[in-house]
Amino acid sequence: MLKPFLFLLASLLACSVANAQIFQRELGDFDLKLGTSPSRSMAQGLVKPSSTGSFHGGLDLSHDSGFYVGQWSPSVGLSPGNNLEVDSYVGFKQPFDHSLGYEVGMIHYSYPTVETLDSQEFFGGLTLLGSRFGAAFSNDPDKQNSTVFADLSGNQPFGIGVSMKYTTHQLNAPVSVEGGYVGSFTDWSVTLSRPFMGIDLDLIYSDSSLSGSDCSAYSGHNSQCDGLVTLKAQHAFY
């Protein structure tokens, strides 16, 4: 992704995080989105940018053919303890009909202000009768990750949505733990979702193949190595 895009990201700093919004404009056959909220959930929900810094933003340019490019910065690096991260992506998304579609693409993660190696993630997704399925492979500086994802939104008994994610992590160098080494591990999560009085409720269970002292080697997607149950409530004000 070209460096001039970074100047567009910098222009978003004037926007308040509390009043995050997306500016959208049609440019011929192209659709441009610019804002402080992620405008795209790549791989049909498998890869979803998150806002981690006090200042963040990005842009997304898509064509009527289904081709898209964009750049998202979850942290511009102005706050203490946060480094500049720039996620550049390119992909193609196309529906066959109202019940079937697909998406493929790649994301490049870079950290211009620190001595951290860049990483890449290749992804693909399929939509079938309202449900979403995806897979991704990422090459991080310290490990390789293979992920599969399923969001069964097409069939919601009692109005409850179910999504699942399972990832295998292969470490480049085994990590020493008490009683041996850890060279690979897996983690997973299951999310139950249901709207209630304008609030999106998520009940999340996450776990990994590591436990006890082996958790010192954990560096996966979950916030905790051992089993964890989380209740999340979110309400959109605009």
N, C-alpha and C positions, 0 to 999 in steps of 0.2 A: 504494500500500500504506500502511496506517495506521501512524502513529508508534508506537502501543503495541507493535507487533511488535518494535521496537528493544529494548524492555526484555527481551523473550524472548531476543533475541540476546545481550544483555549477561549473562544468566544462564548462558550457555554458557562463560563465561570460567573458571569453576571446573573445567571439564573439561580434562584434560591432552591436548595434541595427540598425544602418543605413544600415548595410549589412546583415540583418537577412536572415537566410537560414535554410534548413532542410537537415540533413545528413540521408541517407537511405541505408539500407543494408539488404539483404535476409539471413536468418539463417535457412536453411532447409525449413520447412513448415511455418516459421514465417517471418514477415516483421517488421523490427525495424526502427523507425524514431526518430531522435534526433535533436533538433534545437531550434532556438529562435523565430520561428513563430508557431502558433497553427497548428498542423498537422491534426486535426480532427474537424469537425463540428457535434457535437452529436445531436441525435434525429432529423436527417434530416433538420438541420437548426434551431431547436428550442433552443438548448443550444449551444452557440458559445463562447468559451473562448476569452477574450479580453486582449490586452497588455496594462497595466496601469502604470507599473513602468519603471524606466530607465533600469533595468536589469530583464530579464524574460526568461523563457525557459521551455522545457519539453521533455518527451519521450512518444512514443506510440508503443506498441507491439501487432501485430495482427496475427491471425492464418488463414490458408486457409479455415477453417471451418466457419469463420465469427466471432469467439470469439476474443475480444480485451481487453487489459488493458492499462492503461497509467497514467501519472501524468503531470499536467501543473501548473506552477507557474507564475501567471500574475505579481507578484512582489516578488523579492527575499529579499527585505527589506533593501537594502544597501543605498538607497537614503533617504534624510531627509523627514519625513512625510509619508513614505511608510513602511508598515509592511509586514513581510513574510506571504504569502498566498500559500497554497499547495492544489490544486484540484486533487484528485485521483478519477479515474473512471474505471468502468468495464462495458462491454456490449456485445451484440451480434447483428450482422447486416448481413442480408441474402437476396439476390434477388431471387424471384421465377422465373422470366424471365426478358426480357429486359424492360417490362412495369410495373412490380409490384415487390415490395420489402418491407421489414420492418426492424425495429431496436428497441431494448429495452435495458435499462441500468440504471445505478445509478452513481451519482457523490457525493463525500464526500468533503466538503469544510472545511479546518482547518487553524488555525492561531496560530502556535506554540509559537510565541514570545509575544503574548498579551493575556489578560484574556477575551477572547471572545469564547463563546460556538461554537462548531462545528455545521455544518448543513448538511443536505442531500437533494438530489434532485433525484427523480425517473422520468424517461422519456420514451416515446415511439414514434416512427415515422413510417409513411407509405408513400411509393412512388407509385404513380399511374399515368401512362402515362406521366411521366416527371414532374408532380406536386407533391409537398411534403406537408404532413399534420402531425402534431405532437401534443402531450399533455404532460404536466409535472406537478408534484406536489412536492413542496419543503417545508421543515420544518425548517425555520429560527429561530434564538433565540427569536425574537420578534413578529413573525407572520408566518402564513401559506399562501402559494401562489399556486393557481391553474391556469394553463396557457394552452391556445389552440393556435395553430399556423397554418397558411396556406401560402404556396408559390406556386402560380399558374404559374410556369415556363413552364408547358406543353402547355399552350395556351397564346401566347404573341401577342395581336393585335398591329400592327405597331411596333413590336419589343420591346414593353414595358413590363417589368416584374412587377408583383403585388404580394406583400406579406403582411400579416396581422397578428397581435398578440393581444390577449385579455387576461388579467389577473385579477383574483379576489384575493384581499389581505384581510385576516382575522387577525386582531391584537389580540395578547394575552391579552393585557390590553388596554382598551379604552383610547384615548388621549384627554385631555381637550382642547377645542377650544372655541372661543367666542360664547356664546349662547348654549353650550352643550358639547357633546362628539362625537368622531368619533371611531367606533369600527371596521369598514370595509370600503373598497373602491375598485374601479376598475380603471384600466387604459388600454389604447389601443394605437396601432400605425398602420399606413398604409404607405407602402413604394412603390413608383414607381421607377423602375430602367431601365436604358437604356445606353448601351455603345455608346460613341461618340468620334471618332477620337482617339481611344486608351485610352480614359478616361471613367471610370465607374461613371455615374451620378446617384445619388439617391435623390429623393424628398420625404421627410418624414413628415407626419403629426401625431402628438401625442397629447393626451388629457387624462383627468381623470374625475371621477365622482365628484371630489372635486373642489371647487372654492372659491374665496375670502379668508376670514380668516380661513376657513377649511383647506386650503393648508398647514397650519403649521403642520398638521398631516401626510402629504404626505411622503411616503418613498418607492415609486414604481420603475418601470423599466425606466420610462421616465426621461429625464434631467430636466423637468419642469412640475409642477402640471397642470397649465392652458394650453390651446391649444397653440401649437407651430409648426411652419413650418420651416423645415431645408433643405437646399440644400447642398449635400455632393458630392465632386468630388475626385476621387482617381485614381492614375495611378501607375501601377506596372512596375518597372524598370528592373526586372529579373524574 
